[in-house]
Amino acid sequence: MNYPFFKKSLLKRSIKLLCPLLALSPAPVFALSTTNSPLLLSTKFAGVTGRVLDQDGKPVHGATILVKGSKAGVKTGEDGVFHINLPADNTVIVVSYVGYKVQEIDTKGKTNITIRLESNTSIDEVVVVGYGTKKRREVLGAVASVDPKEIQDIPAANIAAALRDRVAGLGVSESSGRPGAAVTLNVRNAFASDQAKLQGVTNEPLYVIDGIISSSDVFENLDASMVENISILKDASAAIYGASGAKGVILVTTKRGQVGKTQLTYNGYLGISDATVKPKMLSAYQHAKLLNETYALNNVQPTEFFSDEDLAYLKTNPYKSWYDELWKPSKMERHNLSISGGSEKITFFAGGSYQKEDGNYAGMSQQKYSFRSGFNTQIIDGLKADIAFNVNNTKTNSQNSLSDDRDQNFYQTLITTPQWVPIQIDGLPVNFSNINANSNTNPLAIINSGYYQKRSNANYNINASLNYAPEYLKGFSARIQISNSGTSSSGQEYLPAYDLYEFVRTGNNNKFYTNTVDKVFRMDGSKTRILPSLGKGNSYQGNIVLQYANTFGKHSLDLMVGAEQSASNAEGLSAYWTNQQLLNLDEYWAFDQSTFTRSDRSITEAVKRSFFGRLNYDYKKKYLLEVITRVDASSNFAKGNIWGVFPTVATGWVVSDEEFFKDLNYLSYLKLRANYGLVGEDRVLARLWQERFSVDLVNTGYLYGETPVASLNPTIIANPDISWEKHRTFNFGIESRWFDNKLSFGFEYYLRNSYDVFDKGNDENFPMYAGFKAPVVNYQKRRGWGTEFSLGYQNTFSNGFKLSTNMNFGYSASYTTQMYFNKFQLWDFSYPDWKVEMGTDSRKYNSSNYGLIYQDMLRTQQEVDNFLAKNPNYTIDGKVPQVGWTVYEDTNGDGKITEKDLTTMFDNTSPVFSTGITVGLAYKSFSLNTNFRAVFGGKVFYESQAMTAPTAFVNVPSFWEDHWSLENPNGKFPRYDDAAMMKKWNSTFWAEDGTTIRINNMVFNWSVPKTFTDKINVRSLKLMLSGNNLWTIVAPFKHRDPYSSSLYNYPTIRTISFGLNFGI
Amino acid sequence: MTQSCKDDFFELVDHGGLDARIWDNEGAIEYYLAGTYSMIMPTHPHEVTTNDMQMHYASDENYFSGTNAASKKVLGLSGEITLNDVKYIATKYQGTNIGDNRYFDIARCNNAIAYIPAGTLPPEVKKKFLGQFYALRAIVYFELTRLYGGVPLVLDPQNPDKLELSGRVSAKACFTQIVSDLDAAMTNLDGVTWDDGTGRGKITKAAAAALKAKALLYWASPQFNPTDNAAHPYEAQRWQTAFQASKEAYELCQATGRALMPNYNEIFLKEGISNTEAVLLRSYSATSPKRYTIVERASRPASEGGAPADYYVPTTLLLKAYRMKDGTPANGDNLLYDDALFWKNRDPRFKNTIVYNGADWPLSGKTGRKQWNYTNADGESSIKSFYCKKFVNPSLSSASVGIFNDIGGNGMDWIEIRFAEVMMNYAESANETGDLALAKELVRSIRQRAGIEQGKYDYGLSLAANKEQMRDLLMNERQIEFAFEGKRYHDLRRTRRMHTLEGTIQTYLFETKSDALKKILEAKNAAGIMHRERLDMNNRDTVLNYFKYPYNLRAESANGAFAFRDYYYFYPLPNTFMSSSPLLEQTIGYEGGTFDPLNN
């Protein structure tokens, strides 16, 4: 630390030394460049004298004043005064000083001006904290905020996806690159067990948009350019949202109008998307050669082999792979237009956005339309109204099924079909199936048949509030807010019949296709289907908040109390008809009416009522205290257990305001803070408290003669005591800024003790003959801790070059300290139950870290013989090892390798260091913003799909070329019939170092100079080139993107876009 | 906002289910009962395959027992039964599918029996329901008891706050409870009749009586009442009790119109009121979604839409067990018997059950159709050397045999107890209590219905001169009469005859003597009819001309001889079940086993 500091001080001193020299120069102008600027040759100058003050009105020494468009300028003196001579044709000056915003001032007609600098550090930025805002320096919890401007130009699928690697402790996972695929956020490794997820428990944070509890869908529909601020409450400060605050809160404020002239803003982009990693599979020739080799090892019939002629033919395989047949680069576009403005009395904002993301095959696309508007008006003195109206609409269309975000079946068929199989011959789709789910289908045939699945979701939201702050009651304000939202959704799946063709085959093993049709497979009419679905929902939320804030000398007090109530309901209905009668008509009446079947019908309701209060006190803004309490009632629990009380206390100390710190001029700001509180969670299935029976109309009913009768089945046994899940959270944070705010360092440490956690999976704690399913109970206990570090550096160098970087990283772990398990079944300690998970560490006990311990690959028969001599009864899954197979450690010592030898493979699979870095560079009108991910160490594993053995029906990734064979005894991978691999047992063999370095996204901006924009009467004009998922520099696997979990998933998409942003 | 101020703000309507109000709602209990029947009422054999259910059809009767791994363990052909092999009792903590957990099925009955009486329904409605729930509970406990010997008895609703569970109880306690439940069923169902259209398959008083007679027959039988076990002396009195119950069941059945069907081959074909033999049944339908049976598909040859299963292929032991048409044993000494034409001159139930090579089988309504079972016979894939015609509706078209979109098949009802079984149980208890004449009278009417000729030996009955001989005759009669009805396994266990089986599982193969002869058989005449259709399969010369004789045998090479262990008469509780409670003891004879069901 000392060294850079030392250097820095030297630098500072040297500038100070230079100043007097400069003052001595004859003209009060200096040139940073030695070249003669034409400006200096100009003869007409106008002298301007000015004074630069900071926000507190103190003079600023050393601020730079430049003539706009040149490098010529002066510095202010100790009294903040400067004098500059300006050419008559350029009267604009640029004022800059580190830590403050750069200002451009037109001095035309003025000779004496005063310039007030505005801080550009975020210490005084306004942070939304729930039912109000605070200045950053007053915040006492772990609250991260994201400026939507930073992410609005990234061509990511949605706002959630653009948050990746930007906030410490915020996890972002995209299920795939498919348009409309789910993106889930997770705050500080919030946890819900697999069992609990089946009971409606989630690990997602709570979304609050403009003060209204909302859903992830609505959040994902937001266009970043219409968002003012995003805050992420990570710790017990979320207690103000007590209910469901346990897993973090994402708080969003959308834009409102500003006083001033009406402004119109457009921003948008047009991009091209393609897979980041194209699937590299074996070519037809390589595939056939491999099969021959395996056949030879297994002595299969000669008729199975590819003959030499066959192989020669495959070298010039005439067909494209199915992937190449269908996969195309796709288009992505987004447009946003908004107007805003207003007077002192009324301001308004209205904006519309449109986003369209196309898939790379099968006519997939997702379109989002949204409209947001807001009016703020002052009715009488002290009484303000804020009314917002928003409409969103999302439409998803596809010519294949939308049921799987990852589109596994379809995509798997594209990449794993052997490449000697054509997708069509003379326009006729080939009948070939290599996975069960896709028997008698052909992706092209489905697309051409007219099949489609479409969905449309629309929602509206009216959000109105009145704020009354009478002047005669200083510091008092009252606010009432009411919102109503409605959603409606519709969808339809249309599945017409299609024909597939089988062709006469040729070749030694009859694998090759001729042009002669052998037979036609016609899809059974009973499989045709039309399935429309409808849904709607409605909710309201209202709250009243009273606030009193005042300052008494050095004491400030802010007291807020409020009450809130909400209710929501939703219902859905879908049905289907089969056996199409009128072909080519996607109408229900085109189908056999007698086949009408209800597919789904659901009705849900929920209500909630809450009271909450927050007390803030500070002394000289230096010692801060905050107490929050929220009392919540949830309809998910039985009467008597509905209420939960969630208090939090927090303190903070702005150390840098202390006198003894004033002298440390390298430290600009330091705050220590801690909070401790309780947050709750009620997101679990409703009515678990009640004995319940449900009707099964089809599956388990009974028949008396020919009369079918539905059955009524007990669902789950009641737990009348079920109530809130609770998390006791401690958070300690340091915020600091160094060297005139250029460098910032933040640290958070949290400790989370979760108790009464919803737990299901205690079935086994009851005798198996008790005859009931165990109820969901508040039982589990978990403990988690974590640290989060954030480092930032921002500086505007004197040559106008700006650098701003942010880096965040952290470590975390969680332990289960109590859960239901059956002490009589401790012998069963395998995933997913981890019966002995008690007190164990998630960094070791996780589902991927479970497998065999790899010992060796037996590369020669000699090695096999030696090995078997040493381990005479050794078998793997009952098979004696053969040459080219891998062998494993016998962890349970029974002499053979079975499931019982699967164990935790590594002590820790987490990376040694994992960080997200954002670097912003700006120079003059150019800026470049880049977001990286860097992960060092840790273990990642080949997915089980990558271990699939090739067959005459299934192709495999091209890395399999390098496998053991008689010709290639040093191959990296084992023989295909390796016993452990056939069982898809994971092992240390399949582990790779997790080091990944990757550029997530990059935005390059060029602001068209004002000289030009003025000519075309445009306020601002910016051109952008940006990219998302740009490139991976280091990755553990070549066959898939680090963000894809399997090569069979719709791949991660790289989008490169060109954008435009202008304002009038 | 105003409405929210009411106290009922948090009282939301449950649109997804019902609470304890169901016990006041007749329709709801009717649905609950349907779900209970669905889980408990036995199905066609082999219809449910989860949890190795098929091992409970293992016997010397079908070839499948020699190919199915679990069945081979039972019979000792290959491998042996270890601690986790008999999963009938439970494998899961749920009662969603048949066989998940029998105690979930029992809990359904326990709840109904506990809560219906407190409900608001009229007493006669309550009685109808209660009677059925008592009988259903008895069915589950009876199944468990005959497999495991003794299991925990849970009779009241349980919940986590009120767990009243004990360990296993003796066979005696189990049977006492089963009989008591069936008595309660009979009392509650007294005078209750069900409409065939909407109530076929519901338990009647007569059915409850038949179940009770059956339970008491088991209690008296050697499995539970061994004749050679010093620690558990034989109790002859139990046969007396069984006899009384059988008599009552027989008379109750007769009083409600139960009688033998006139034709043996129509027992399963006729449904509803026209079937006088069905005492307890489970309905199936060819037209109601998900209520189909696959029995037709599993029985039929591939040429007529089937996917024939080994469990409908008879073993040589079953083929030999059939008597001749006059009731005399089929062996080399019998002049009626010709080993090359072993299907000739047999008890007519042979040809009404078993389809041999060249047998008449007018499937898909094709009159005059013959079934060819010789190896590589033209027109057949996956050939079996025999088929079973018992559960086949020959008039069904081959297109209707399969199941599409949860619909199809023959919809044939499964008769779990038919009147013939009531009679056979009655006959057996009569014989054991010394009434040989009554036993013979009952068997005589069954043999008459079967079409056996009176002959020289009074339908073969005079060959049994004493109780012991009659006992063997009764066992043989059951084997034939109930062939492929899933009874043989339990009969062999109940009578402790399973460990006395000799030989192994094998069946005959039919093969043409040469390819040339096969071509002749399959040569078509001008009308397109193959030569084989005109063969007289009852003519020795014809048969020997074309087919290899002696017949080769089909057997699984890995199998040894029958080696049923004598401790298999009571099975071990599976691991997950055992380890779910410290109160459970393992069955004696197995690793760590201490529980002897026969102890009091």
Interface residues (C-beta under 8 A of the other chain):
Chain A: D524 S526 G542 Q565 A567 T578 S602 I603 T604 E605 A606 V607 R609 A633 S635 K639 I642 A686 R687 Q690 E691 R692 F693 S694 V695 D696 V698 N699 T700 G701 Y702 L703 Y704 G705 E706 T707 P708 V709 A710 S711 L712 N713 P714 T715 I717 A718 N719 D763 E764 F766 P767 M768 Y769 A770 G771 F772 K773 A774 P775 N822 F824 Q825 W827
Chain B: M1 S4 F9 F10 L12 V13 D14 H15 G16 G17 L18 D19 A20 I22 A28 E30 Y31 Y32 A34 G35 Y37 S38 M39 M41 A90 Y93 Q94 G95 T96 N97 N101 Y103 F104 I106 A107 R108 N110 N111 V151 P152 V154 Q158 N159 P160 L163 L165 W194 D196 G197 T198 G199 R200 G201 K202 E271 G272 S283 Y284 S285 T287 S288 P289 K290 R291 F404 N405 T576 F577 S579 S580 S581 P582 L583 L584
